[in-house]
Amino acid sequence: MSHFARISVATQSQSTPVEPSRVVGESPSSYQINQPVPKPANNVLVAETNLLPNQIQDLADAIADIKNATVGIELKFRLRIELGGESRPPQEAINQINQLLQDISEDLELK
């Protein structure tokens, strides 16, 4: 089973969220969005990719350096976690993951 997180980084609050509507395939390079990606607001830069769990850890390790490089500039991280595939994951797994996610942020919940 593959798990991917979609992360967007924006430098200002006027960024428009990108909402992928489905995942296709087994690798980050095969992640496809079947709807147009909205253009971010002027002067907002967005870096976006699909990350494997080890790459999320690498990002976490780099957060302090990223924050230091953006002093005085609004920096935001947007996270999307998708779980599942051809069938819905078992409710027990969903509950367990939601409990772990809630420890990070009350806003993180698989729905």
Secondary structure, DSSP 8 states (H G I E B T S, - for coil): ---EEEEEEESSTT----------SSSGGG---SS------TT--EEEEEE-HHHHHHHHHHHHHHHHHTTTS--EEEEEEE--SSS---HHHHHHHHHHHHHH-TT----
